[in-house]
Amino acid sequence: MSDRGLAGALIVLLLASTSWAGARLPTVTHDGREYVELKRVAAALQTKVDATATSTRAHLRAGDKVVTLTRNWSRVLVNGKPVVLDAPVRVKRGVWLVPESFVDRVLPTLVARAPVRATPVSGPASLRTAAAPAEVTLEDLRVRSYPSFTRIVVEMSAAVAHRVESSGPKEARVRLIGLASGVEASEIRDGFIAEVRVERAGSDGLLRVVFEGASGTIRVLALTDPPRLVLDVARPTEPAAREGREQRGPLKMIVLDAGHGGHDSGALGPTGLMEKDLVLDVTRRVAKLVEERLGIKVRLTRDADHFVTLRDRTSFANRERADLFVSIHANAHRETAADGVETYFLSSEATDSAARQVAALENGVVQLEQPSGRPSGQVDIVRAILWDLAQSEFQTESSRLAEVVHDSMTQSLRISNRGVKQAGFYVLGGAAMPAILIEIGFVTNPREERRLKETKYRDEIARAILAGLAEYKRAWDQRARAAAEPPSMTRAR
């Protein structure tokens, strides 16, 4: 389609946000919001949608622009540039739906001419971004460990050029040209990388990645909004091990995460029940039941009253090559009448304001992780999740896990059902496996606090979570067996 034809279609479609050739744009209501079928948008643009009812992503092509949409996400990509909608993309009965804000926020970008980009120069020592302005400062250094790689994010106040100076057996060095200030170090010890440091090197900054053993290969990506470099350092892997990891087997290991701990007490009940103690006890009970009745290995992010950073919780699960990550918490609300159980999976956009508040409360733990000297709240945690996560490919499976476990809990417990929701939980953002967060009740509700103190009720909660995990494992193993069957056996059925 030509730019002129696309612009004409866009004008019609923009008018259709309130009317469609004199009639209202056909919409469907989902979760209390108005949605438009994606195929109708594609028809107006005289193009097609590349997606199926079961696919995780959809692609809408218009001229030289490609819009990438991910189910249950409110962030879409237009030629790689993010655009955030006011509601997530949905798939209902196999039909892809976009919120009405898609028309106003995305379609105009499809006719705007893309800026001229410099052709990147290949080679490890090439400069990949424009020269940095003076007095560029280091804003944050973040590291996430995944099973096959470690991700390092260097966030700065403005874009800088970079050059990979060396990648030897002991360490790799990346020069950050024009980084005027900022020195920071982060000890990793994930079995691959020992330490990551940003140091001064004359008028530049120098990022040093120190390996514990064998070095890995580095891929560097420069991103904007905000300016940052993302370095993915791949672990050295034997071909046989890599092939085995790609084949899905039976569910063998779960990492259970008891929220809070140590100097972070979490929510506090009216008579003094602390969330950190409650969830540790429940988590231990779940772990014992899972190992005894499901024959699955269980690892705990904490097995005593000590503090574990949010980042280290999922990094631990990644190092253990866990199949599932389940974080157990208790809720709090300024209104003491608030009650019930709710289960979350990760999303770029919260289901509602209540879900957003719960995520903000849990993410607030990061304030306790700030090293001395760093201003509190400097890092926008929710944005950090969206920039750095490798979780989107597991979102559909996380949603399924949340539904199964939540259904089990609401059917077994005498408690209000607050539903399965999604929000930007930092603790889930780094998980390289299906991951959920369960809020088992409100300690701020006097009635629920009394129940949550009872050993019998804690056992009921543990059994309900176990039942959900058992049902999920049954379906998981069934799919794994089906995938492992030879094609001839599959066709014979």
ZANULUM-325123 format. One record per atom (N, C-alpha, C, O): residue in one letter; x, y, z. Coordinates in steps of 0.2 Angstrom, whole numbers, plus 5000, padded with zeros to 4 digits. Each point is the difference from the previous one (the first is absolute). Example, Ala and Ser with C-alpha at 12.3 -4.5 7.8 and 13.67 -1.06 7.14 Angstrom:
BEGIN
a506649725039
a499650065000
a500450065000
a500549995003
s499350064993
s500450065001
s499650055003
s500350065001
END
This chain:
BEGIN
m500449945000
m499650065000
m500450065000
m500550005004
s499450054992
s500450075000
s499850045006
s499549985004
d501050064998
d499950055005
d499350045000
d499750015005
r500250014989
r499450044999
r499349955001
r499650025004
g500549924994
g499449965001
g499949985007
g499549995003
l501150005000
l500049985007
l499750065005
l499749995004
a500550074994
a499850065003
a499250015000
a499750015004
g500149974989
g499350014999
g499649955005
g499550015003
a500849934997
a499649955004
a500150025008
a499549985003
l501050054998
l500150025007
l499550055002
l499750005006
i500250054990
i499550055001
i499349975001
i499750025005
v500149944991
v499449965001
v500049975007
v499550005003
l501049964998
l500049965006
l500050055007
l499749985005
l500750074994
l500050055006
l499350035001
l499850015006
l499950014988
l499350025001
l499549945003
l499550025004
a500749924995
a499649945002
a500149995008
a499749965003
s500850085000
s500149995007
s499350025004
s499949985005
t499850074991
t499350025003
t499449984995
t499549995002
s500750004992
s499549984995
s500449974994
s500550014999
w499149944998
w500349964994
w499550024994
w499549975000
a500750084996
a499650014994
a499350025002
a499549984997
g500550065009
g499350025002
g499749955006
g499550025003
a500849934998
a499849955005
a500649995005
a500650004998
r499249985008
r500549985005
r500449944998
r499849954997
l500950065004
l500549954999
l499749935004
l499950015006
p500149944991
p499849945003
p500549985006
p500650004999
t499149995007
t500449985005
t499749955004
t499449984999
v501049995005
v499849945005
v500250025007
v500650045001
t499149955004
t500150015007
t500449945003
t499849955000
h500850075003
h500449955003
h500350035007
h500350054999
d499649925006
d500250025007
d499850085001
d500450045003
g499049974995
g499750075001
g500350054995
g499950065001
r500549924994
r500350054995
r499749994993
r499849944999
e500350114997
e499849994993
e500649984996
e500550035000
y499449924996
y500549974996
y499850004992
y499449994999
v501150014997
v499950004993
v500349934997
v500649995002
e499149984994
e500349944997
e500650024996
e500050044995
l500649935006
l500650024996
l499949994993
l500350034996
k499349925002
k500049984992
k499650064997
k500150014994
r499450035010
r499750054997
r500550064999
r499950044995
v500549975009
v500650054999
v500449984994
v500150054996
a500149895004
a500449984994
a499650014993
a500350024995
a499049965006
a499650014993
a500050084998
a500150014994
a499950035011
a500050074998
a500650024998
a500150054995
l500549925007
l500650024997
l500249964994
l500650004997
q498949965001
q500149954994
q500649965000
q500449994996
t499749985010
t500549955002
t499749945004
t499450005001
k501149965001
k499749945004
k500450005006
k500550035001
v499249935004
v500349985006
v500449945000
v499749954998
d500950045004
d500349945001
d500049985007
d500450015004
a499149944997
a499949985007
a499549945000
a499649994995
t500449975010
t499549945001
t499750015007
t500250045004
a499349924997
a499650005006
a500549985006
a499850025006
t500749944993
t500449985005
t500750035000
t500449995005
s499750054991
s500750045000
s500150055005
s499550035002
t501149985000
t500150055005
t500050074998
t499850055003
r500549964990
r500050064997
r499750004994
r499849954996
a500050125002
a499750014993
a500450064997
a500350045003
h499749954990
h500450054997
h499550034994
h499749974997
l500350105003
l499650044996
l500550044996
l500350045002
r499749954991
r500450034995
r499750054996
r499449994997
a500850075003
a499850064996
a500550044997
a500450035003
g499749964990
g500650034997
g500649975003
g500149945000
d500450105002
d500649985002
d500049995008
d500550005003
k498950015000
k499950005007
k499849935002
k499549974997
v500750015009
v499849935003
v499850025007
v500450025004
v498949964998
v499850015007
v500049935003
v499749954997
t500650045008
t500149945004
t499550005006
t500250055004
l499349914997
l499650005006
l500149945003
l500149944997
t499950065010
t500049945004
t499449995004
t499850055004
r499949894996
r499449995004
r500150025007
r500549985003
n499050055000
n500050025007
n500550065002
n500150015006
w500250024989
w500450065001
w499750064997
w499750004995
s500550055009
s499750074998
s500550044996
s499950054997
r500849925002
r500550034997
r500049964993
r500149945000
v499950104994
v500149984994
v500650034997
v500350055002
l500049924993
l500650024997
l499950024993
l499749964996
v500550105002
v500050024993
v500750014997
v500350055002
n499949904994
n500750004998
n500450005006
n500650034999
g499249935006
g500550005006
g499950055005
g500350005005
k499350064993
k499950055005
k499449995004
k499549994997
p500550015010
p499549995004
p499450055000
p500250065000
v499249925000
v499450055001
v499649965005
v499849954999
v500050095006
v499649975006
v499350024999
v499850065000
l499849895000
l499250014999
l499750015007
l500449995005
d499050034996
d499750005006
d499749945003
d499750005005
a500449954991
a499749935002
a500449954996
a500250014995
p499949935008
p500349954996
p499749974994
p499450005000
v500949974995
v499849974995
v499749935002
v500349975005
r499150014993
r499749945002
r499949954994
r499950024994
v500049925008
v499749954995
v499449965003
v500149975005
k499450054992
k499349975002
k499749954995
k499850034995
r500149915007
r499749954996
r500450004993
r499749994995
g501050015006
g500450004994
g500150064996
g500350014995
v499350055007
v500050064996
v500550055004
v499950015006
w500650024990
w500450055003
w499650075000
w499750024996
l500450015010
l499650065002
l500550055002
l500549985004
v499550084994
v500450065002
v499550055003
v499550014998
p500850035007
p499550055003
p500050064995
p500450004996
e499050045005
e499950054996
e500650054999
e500150034995
s500349975011
s500650055000
s500549984994
s500450044999
f499549904999
f500549984994
f499950044994
f500550024997
v498950005002
v499950054994
v500350065001
v500350034995
d499750005011
d500350075000
d500750005001
d500450044998
r499949915006
r500750005002
r500549964995
r500550024999
v499249934997
v500449964996
v500050024993
v500550014996
l498850005001
l499950014993
l500450064997
l500350004995
p499750065009
p500450054998
p500749994998
p500350034996
t500049925008
t500749994999
t500149964994
t500649994998
l498949984999
l500149954994
l500150054994
l500249974995
v499650095005
v500050044994
v500650055001
v500250044995
a500049975011
a500650055002
a500649974997
a500149945001
r500350104995
r500649974997
r500549995005
r500150045005
a500249904995
a500549985005
a500650044999
a500250024994
p500150005011
p500750045000
p500549964996
p500049945001
v500550094996
v500549974997
v500549975005
v500250045004
r499949904995
r500549975005
r500749984997
r500049994994
a500550025010
a500649994998
a500149924999
a499849975005
t500550014990
t500149934999
t500549975005
t500650035000
p499349925004
p500549985005
p500649974997
p499949974995
v500750045008
v500649974997
v500149945004
v500050005006
s500149944990
s500249945004
s500650005003
s500550044998
g499649915007
g500750005003
g499950025007
g499650045002
p500849925003
p500050025007
p500250065002
p499850035005
a500650014991
a500250075002
a499650054997
a500350065000
s499249934997
s499650054996
s499650045005
s499849985005
l500150094993
l499650045004
l499350004997
l499950004994
r499649995011
r499449984998
r499550065001
r499449994998
t500750065006
t499650055001
t500350074999
t500650004999
a499050055001
a500350074999
a500550025005
a499949975006
a500550074993
a500550025006
a499650035005
a499550044999
a500749955007
a499650035006
a500150075002
a500650024998
p498950015004
p500150075002
p500550005007
p500149955003
a500150114998
a500450015006
a499649995006
a499450005001
e501049985005
e499749985006
e499549955000
e499550015004
v500649944993
v499549945000
v500249965007
v500649995001
t498950005003
t500149965006
t499749935000
t499549994996
l500849975008
l499749945001
l499450005005
l500050025005
e499449954993
e499450015003
e499949935004
e499850005006
d500449944991
d499849945004
d500449954996
d500150004994
l500149945010
l500349944998
l499649955002
l500049985006
r499749984990
r499649945002
r500249944996
r500350004995
v499749945009
v500249944998
v499549955001
v499749995006
r500149964989
r499649955001
r500349934997
r500350004995
s499649955009
s500349944998
s499549954997
s499449995004
y500749984990
y499549964997
y500449934999
y500650005001
p499049954998
p500449934999
p500550004995
p500549975001
s499450074993
s500549994994
s500450075000
s500550004996
f499350055007
f500450064999
f499950055007
f499549995004
t500950064996
t500050055005
t499950074997
t500350014995
r499250025007
r499850074997
r500250055004
r499950005006
i500550054991
i500350065004
i499750064996
i500050014994
v499750035010
v499750064998
v500350065003
v500050015006
v500350034990
v500350075002
v499650054997
v500050024995
e499750025010
e499550054999
e500450075001
e500350015005
m499650034990
m500450075001
m499550064998
m499449994998
s500950075004
s499550064999
s500050014993
s499550044998
a500949944997
a500050014993
a500349954997
a500449965003
a499550034990
a500349954996
a500850015000
a500250064999
v500149895001
v500850004999
v500149954994
v499749954999
a500950064998
a500349954996
a500349955004
a500350025005
h499849924992
h500449955004
h500449964995
h499950004994
r500649975009
r500549964997
r500249945004
r500250015005
v499749934992
v500249945004
v500850004999
v500249984994
e500250035011
e500750004999
e500349935001
e500549994997
s499249975007
s500349935000
s499549955003
s499550025004
s500649924994
s499649955003
s500449945001
s500049954996
g500450055009
g500549945002
g499749955004
g499450005002
p501149955000
p499849955004
p499850025008
p499649965003
k500650104999
k499950025007
k499550055000
k499650005005
e500450054991
e499550055000
e499950034993
e500450004996
a499050045004
a499850044994
a500050075002
a499850025005
r500450024990
r500050085001
r499650034995
r500149994994
v499550065008
v499650044995
v500150075002
v499950025006
r500450024989
r500150075002
r499450044998
r499749994995
l500150055010
l499450054999
l500250074999
l500250035005
i499849984989
i500450074998
i499650065002
i499450014998
g500950035006
g499750065002
g499650005006
g499650045002
l500449905002
l499749995006
l500450045005
l500549985003
a499250084999
a500450055004
a500049985008
a500650015003
s498949955000
s500149995007
s499649945001
s499549984996
g500649995010
g499749945002
g500449945001
g500349974995
v499850005011
v500449945001
v499649955004
v499750025005
e500249924993
e499649965003
e500249924999
e500349994995
a499649975010
a500249935000
a499549965002
a499650025005
s500349924992
s499549955002
s500349935000
s500249984995
e499849995011
e500249935001
e499549954998
e499450015002
i500749954993
i499549964997
i500049935003
i499649975003
r501049994995
r500149935003
r499449964998
r499749965004
d500250044990
d499449954997
d500349944997
d499649974996
g501050015005
g500349954997
g500350014994
g500349954996
f499650115001
f500350024994
f500450075000
f500650004998
i499150055005
i500350065000
i500150025008
i499549995004
a501150034997
a500250015007
a499850075002
a499750015006
e500450044990
e499950075002
e499950044993
e500349994995
v499350065006
v499950054995
v500250075003
v499750025005
r500750024991
r500250075003
r500050054995
r500249984994
v499650085008
v500150064995
v500550045003
v499950025006
e500750004991
e500550035003
e500250064995
e499750014995
r500750045008
r500250064996
r500649984996
r500449965002
a499650064992
a500649994995
a500150064996
a499850014994
g500650045009
g500150064997
g499350045000
g499750015005
s500250014989
s499350044999
s499449954998
s499550034999
d500749915002
d499449954998
d499949965006
d500350005005
g499249954995
g499949955004
g500249934998
g500049994993
l500149975011
l500249934998
l499649955003
l500049995007
l499749974990
l499649945003
l500449944999
l500249984995
r499949995011
r500449945001
r499549945002
r499750015005
v500449944991
v499649945002
v500549945002
v500449984995
v499650015011
v500549955002
v499749935001
v499549995003
f500849964993
f499749935000
f500349965006
f500550015002
e499149945000
e500249965005
e500449944998
e500549985003
g499350004991
g500449954996
g500150014993
g500350054998
a499449914998
a500050014993
a499650064998
a499550025002
s500850024993
s499750064998
s499449984995
s499949954998
g499750105001
g499449994995
g500050064995
g500450045000
t499249954995
t499950044994
t499650065002
t499549995004
i500650074994
i499650065002
i499750034994
i500250014994
r499150005007
r499650044995
r499850075003
r499749995005
v500550064992
v499850075003
v499550034995
v500050004994
l499550035010
l499450034997
l499950075003
l499950015006
a500150044990
a499950075002
a499250024999
a499849994995
l499950035011
l499350015000
l499950075002
l500450035004
t499050004995
t499850075002
t499450005004
t499749955001
d500250115002
d499450015004
d499949955006
d499549964999
p500950045005
p500650045001
p500649974997
p500149954998
p500550105001
p500649974997
p500349955004
p500150015006
r500149934991
r500349955004
r500349954995
r499850004994
l500749965009
l500349954996
l499849935004
l500050005006
v499849964990
v499849935002
v500549954997
v500149994994
l500349985011
l500549954998
l499749935002
l499949995006
d500049974989
d499949935002
d500649964999
d500349994995
v499949985011
v500649965000
v499849925000
v499849985005
a500349994989
a499849935000
a500549955003
a500650014999
r499149955005
r500449945003
r500349964995
r499749984995
p500949995006
p500349954996
p499649945001
p500049985006
t499849994989
t499649945001
t500149944995
t500250024994
e499949925008
e500149944996
e499449994995
e499450015003
p500749984991
p499449994995
p499549955003
p499450014999
a500849935004
a499649955003
a499550035005
a499449995001
a500950055004
a499750035005
a499550054997
a499450015003
r500850034992
r499550054997
r499449974997
r499550025001
e500749924996
e499449974996
e499549975005
e499450004999
g500949975007
g499649975005
g499550055003
g499549995002
r500850074999
r499650055003
r499450034996
r499550025003
e500649974991
e499550024995
e499449955000
e499450024998
q500749925004
q499549955000
q499650005007
q500349995005
r499150024994
r499650015006
r499949935003
r499749964997
g500550035010
g499949945003
g499450015006
g499750055000
p500349905004
p499550005005
p500250055005
p500650025001
l498950015003
l500150055005
l500449975006
l499749955003
k500950074998
k500449975005
k500250055006
k500149975006
m499950094993
m500250055006
m499650065000
m499850034995
i500049995011
i499650065002
i500450045005
i500349975005
v499850094994
v500350055005
v499450045003
v499650034997
l500449965010
l499550035004
l500350065003
l500550005003
d499250064997
d500250065002
d499650035006
d499450024998
a500849985008
a499750035005
a500250085000
a500550015001
g499050034998
g500150075000
g500350035006
g499949985006
h500550084993
h500250045005
h500549965004
h500349954998
g499850075009
g500549965004
g500650055003
g500150054997
g500149935009
g500650045003
g499750075002
g499550005003
h500850054995
h499850075002
h499450024996
h499750065002
d500149904993
d499450024997
d499449965002
d500049944998
s499650085006
s499449965004
s499449994995
s499649965001
g500450084994
g499450004995
g499450035004
g500150055004
a499349934994
a499450025003
a499949985008
a500349955002
l499450105001
l499949985008
l499350005002
l499650054998
g500249905005
g499350005002
g499850045006
g500550025004
p498949994998
p499850045006
p500249975006
p500150045005
t500049904996
t500349975006
t500749985000
t500349965004
g500150064990
g500749995000
g500249944995
g500649995000
l499049984997
l500249954995
l500450034994
l499750044997
m500949935003
m500450034994
m500049954994
m500049945001
e499950104993
e500049964994
e500649954999
e499949954998
k500750085004
k500649964999
k500049935003
k500249954998
d499550055008
d500049945004
d499449954998
d500149944999
l499350094999
l499549964997
l500249974994
l499949945000
v500350094995
v500249974994
v500549955000
v500049954996
l500550065008
l500649955001
l499749945002
l500249944998
d499350065007
d499749945003
d499649964995
d500149944999
v499550104997
v499649974995
v500449974994
v499949954998
t500650095000
t500549974995
t500349945002
t500149954996
r500150045010
r500349945003
r499549944999
r500249954998
r499250075004
r499549955000
r499949974993
r499949944998
v500050114997
v499949984993
v500649964998
v499949954996
a500750075005
a500649974998
a500049925002
a500249964996
k499650035010
k500049935003
k499549964996
k500149944999
l499350095000
l499549964997
l500249994993
l499949944997
v500450114999
v500249994993
v500549944999
v499949964996
e500650045009
e500549954999
e499749935002
e500249954997
e499450055008
e499749935002
e499549974995
e500049944999
r499650114999
r499449974996
r500150014992
r499749964996
l500750085002
l500150014993
l500749974997
l500150004994
g500349995011
g500749984998
g500450054996
g500449984996
i499550085006
i500350064996
i500650035005
i499850005006
k500750014991
k500550045004
k499850075002
k499750034995
v500449995011
v499850075002
v500650045002
v500449975004
r499750094994
r500550045003
r499750065002
r499550034997
l500750005009
l499750065003
l500550054999
l500650005002
t499150064997
t500550064999
t500250025007
t500550035001
r499149965004
r500250015007
r499749955004
r499449985000
d501049995005
d499749955005
d500050025007
d499949965004
a500350104997
a500050035007
a499950084999
a499850024995
d500250015011
d499850075000
d500650054998
d500350035004
h499849974989
h500650044998
h499750044994
h499649974996
f500850085002
f499850044995
f500349984993
f500649985000
v499050014995
v500249994993
v499750054995
v499450015000
t501150024996
t499750054995
t499649974995
t500049944999
l499550104999
l499649984994
l500349974994
l499849954998
r500850085000
r500349974995
r500349945001
r500049954996
d500350045010
d500349935002
d499549945000
d500349954999
r499150075002
r499549945001
r499949974993
r500149945000
t499850094995
t499949974993
t500749984997
t500049954997
s500550095005
s500749984998
s500249935002
s500349964997
f499550035010
f500149935003
f499649954996
f500249944999
a499250074999
a499649954997
a500349994993
a499949944997
n500350115000
n500349994993
n500749965001
n500149954995
r500350065010
r500649965001
r499849935001
r500449954998
e499150035006
e499849945001
e499649964994
e499849945001
r500150104994
r499649974994
r499449985002
r499749944998
a499950105006
a499349985002
a499550004995
a500150044995
d499449925005
d499549994995
d499550055002
d499650034995
l500349995011
l499550055002
l500250045006
l500549985004
f499350084997
f500150055005
f499450025003
f499550034997
v500449965010
v499450025003
v500250045006
v500349975005
s499450094995
s500250055006
s499450005004
s499450024997
i500649975010
i499550005004
i500050065005
i500550025003
h499050024997
h499950075004
h499350005003
h499649964999
a500450095005
a499350025004
a499950074998
a500550045000
n498949985000
n499850064997
n499950055006
n499949985006
a500050084992
a499850065005
a499650054996
a500150014994
h499550025010
h499650064997
h499850055006
h499949985006
r500150084992
r499850055005
r499349995003
r499850025005
e499849954991
e499349985002
e500049935003
e500149954996
t499850055010
t500149945004
t499549944998
t500149945001
a499350084995
a499549954998
a500249974994
a499749954998
a500950074998
a500249974994
a500249935002
a500449985005
d499449974991
d500149935002
d500149964993
d499850024995
g500449925006
g500049954994
g500749984998
g500550035002
v499549934993
v500649974997
v500150024993
v499550014996
e501150015001
e500050024993
e500749974998
e500550005004
t499649994989
t500649974998
t500250044994
t499650024996
y501050005003
y500350044995
y500549974995
y500349955002
f499750074992
f500649984996
f500250074997
f499650055000
l501049954997
l500350064998
l499750034994
l499849974995
s500150105005
s499850034994
s500250075000
s500250035005
s499950004989
s500250074999
s499550055003
s500250065001
e499249925000
e499550045002
e499549975005
e499849944999
a500150095006
a499649975006
a499349994997
a499750044996
t499949915007
t499349994998
t499650065002
t499650024996
d500550005010
d499650065002
d500550045006
d500549985001
s499250075001
s500350045005
s500249975006
s500550015003
a499149944999
a500149965006
a500649964999
a500549995005
a499649974989
a500549964999
a500750044999
a500549985003
r499450084995
r500650054999
r500250025007
r500750005001
q498950015004
q500250015007
q500349945003
q500550015004
v499349934995
v500349955003
v500749994997
v500549985004
a499650034990
a500749994997
a500450055003
a500649995001
a499250074999
a500450065003
a500249985007
a500550025002
l499049955002
l500249995007
l500549945000
l500550015004
e499549944992
e500549955000
e500650034997
e500649985003
n499450064992
n500650024997
n500450055005
n500650014999
g499050025006
g500350055004
g500649975004
g500450035003
v499649904997
v500649975004
v500750024997
v500550005004
v499550024990
v500650024997
v500350065003
v500650015000
q499050035004
q500250065004
q500549975005
q500550045002
l499449905001
l500449985005
l500649974997
l500549985004
e499650014989
e500649974997
e500550054998
e500549994998
q499350085002
q500450054998
q500650015004
q500050005006
p500649994990
p500650015004
p500150075003
p499750054997
s500749965008
s500050075003
s500350054995
s500549984996
g499250085004
g500350054996
g499550014993
g500150054997
r499649905002
r499550004994
r499350035002
r499749975005
p500150084992
p499350035001
p499549945000
p500049964995
s499650045010
s499449965000
s499550014994
s499950064999
g499949894998
g499550004995
g500350034993
g499650024996
q501149985004
q500350024993
q499849964994
q499950034995
v500049915006
v499949954995
v499249995000
v499749985005
d500050034989
d499349994999
d499949924999
d500249974995
i499650005010
i500049925000
i499649974995
i500249964996
v499250075003
v499649974995
v500350014993
v500049954996
r500350115002
r500350004994
r500649964999
r500149974995
a500350025011
a500549954999
a499849934999
a500449974996
i499050015006
i499849934998
i499950004993
i500249954996
l499450105001
l499850004993
l500750004995
l500049974995
w500550075008
w500650004995
w500449945000
w500249984995
d499849995011
d500549945001
d499849935000
d500449964999
l498950035001
l499849945001
l500149954994
l500050034995
a500049915007
a500049954994
a499449955002
a500049944998
q499550095004
q499449965003
q499450004995
q499649955001
s500450094994
s499450004995
s499949944997
s499449984999
e501149984999
e499949934997
e499649955005
e499849954997
f500250075009
f499749955005
f499450035003
f499749975004
q500050084993
q499450035003
q499449964999
q499650005004
t500349974990
t499449964999
t500049945005
t499549985003
e501149994998
e500149945005
e499950035007
e499749965004
s500550104997
s500050025007
s499250025001
s499849985006
s499950044989
s499250015001
s499749945002
s499549995004
r500749954992
r499749945001
r500149975007
r499549985003
l501150034999
l500249985007
l499650045005
l499849975005
a500150094994
a499750045005
a499249985001
a499850005005
e499949994989
e499349985000
e499949935003
e499650005004
v500949954995
v499949945003
v500150005008
v499649975003
v500950064999
v500150015007
v499550045004
v499849985005
h500050074991
h499550055003
h499349965001
h499750015005
d500149954990
d499449965000
d500049965006
d499549995003
s501149974998
s500049955005
s500050045007
s499649975004
m500650094997
m500050035006
m499350025002
m499750005005
t500050034990
t499350035001
t499549955001
t499550015003
q500649934994
q499549945001
q500149975007
q499649975003
s501050035000
s500249975006
s499950045006
s499849975005
l500350094994
l500150055006
l499350045001
l499750014995
r500150005011
r499450045001
r500250075000
r500150045005
i500049994989
i500350075000
i499850034993
i499849974995
s500150105005
s499850034994
s500549994994
s500650005001
n499150004994
n500449994993
n500150074997
n499550034998
r501149995002
r500250074997
r500249994993
r500250054997
g499949895001
g500249994993
g500749994998
g500450025004
v499749964990
v500750004997
v500150074997
v499650024996
k501050015006
k500150074997
k500850004997
k500349955001
q499850104996
q500750014998
q500250075002
q499650055000
a501149965001
a500350065002
a500749994999
a500349954999
g500150115002
g500750004999
g500449995007
g500350045003
f499749894999
f500449995006
f500749984998
f500249964995
y500250085008
y500750004999
y500349935001
y500449974996
v499349995009
v500349945002
v499949954995
v500349954999
l499250064997
l499849954994
l500450024994
l500049964995
g500250105004
g500350024994
g500649964997
g500150004994
g500349985011
g500649964997
g499949935000
g500549974998
a499050005002
a499949935000
a500049974993
a499650024996
a500849935003
a500149974993
a499649945000
a500249954998
m499250055005
m499549945000
m499350035002
m500050065002
p499549904998
p499350035002
p500150025007
p500349965004
a499450104998
a500150025007
a499350045002
a499750034996
i500149965010
i499450035003
i500250025007
i500549985003
l499050074999
l500150025007
l499350005003
l499550024997
i500449945009
i499449995003
i500050045007
i500450005004
e499050044996
e499850045006
e499549955004
e499450004998
i500849975007
i499649955004
i499550035004
i499649965003
g500450104998
g499550045005
g500250065002
g500650024999
f499050025005
f500150075002
f500249995008
f499649995004
v501050024997
v500250015008
v499750065003
v499950005006
t499950054990
t499750065003
t499349995001
t499750055003
n500049904995
n499349995002
n500049965006
n500349945001
p499450085005
p500049975006
p499849935000
p500249955003
r499250044993
r499749935000
r500549954996
r500149945002
e500250084992
e500549964997
e500649995004
e500349954999
e499950105004
e500650005004
e500049945005
e500449965001
r499050035003
r499849955004
r500149934997
r500349965003
r499450044991
r500049934997
r500849994997
r500249945001
l500150114997
l500749994998
l500549985005
l500549974999
k499350045007
k500449985006
k499949935002
k500449975003
e499150004994
e499849935002
e500449954996
e500150004994
t500249955010
t500449954996
t499649964995
t500249984995
k499250005007
k499549964996
k499950044994
k500049974994
y499850095006
y499950044994
y500650014995
y500050004994
r500650005009
r500650014996
r500149934997
r500250004994
d499649945009
d500149944997
d499550004994
d500149974994
e499350065007
e499550004994
e500250044994
e500049984994
i500450075008
i500350044994
i500549964997
i500050004993
a500449975010
a500649964997
a499749954996
a500249984994
r499249985008
r499749954996
r499750024994
r500049974995
a499750095006
a499750034994
a500550024994
a499949994994
i500750045008
i500550014996
i500349944997
i500150004994
l500049955010
l500249934997
l499549984995
l500349974995
a499150035006
a499549974996
a500050044993
a500049974995
g500150095005
g500150044994
g500649984996
g500049994994
l500650005010
l500649994997
l500049924997
l500349994995
a499349975008
a499949934998
a499750004993
a500149964996
e499350085004
e499650004994
e500450034994
e500049984994
y500450085008
y500550034994
y500549954998
y500149994994
k500249975011
k500549954998
k499749954996
k500349984995
r499149995006
r499749954996
r499950034993
r500249964995
a499650105004
a499950034993
a500750014997
a500149984994
w500450045010
w500750014997
w500349944997
w500249994995
d499849965010
d500349934998
d499649974994
d500349974996
q499050045003
q499749974995
q500250044993
q500149964995
r500050105005
r500250044994
r500749984999
r500249994994
a500350005011
a500749984999
a500049934996
a500449994996
r499149965007
r500049934997
r499850014992
r500349974996
a499250075003
a499750014993
a500650034996
a500049984994
a500450075008
a500550034996
a500549954999
a500450004995
a499849955009
a500549955000
a499849944995
a500549974998
e498950025001
e499849954996
e500250014992
e500050054998
p500249894999
p500250014993
p499450024996
p499449995002
p500850054992
p499450024996
p499549954998
p499450014999
s500949935000
s499649954997
s499449985005
s499549984998
m500750025009
m499549985005
m499550055000
m499449995001
t500850084999
t499550055000
t499550004994
t499450015001
r500949974993
r499550004995
r499549945000
r499550004997
a500849945007
a499649945000
a499350015004
a499649965000
r500450095004
r499550015005
r499450034996
r499450015004
END
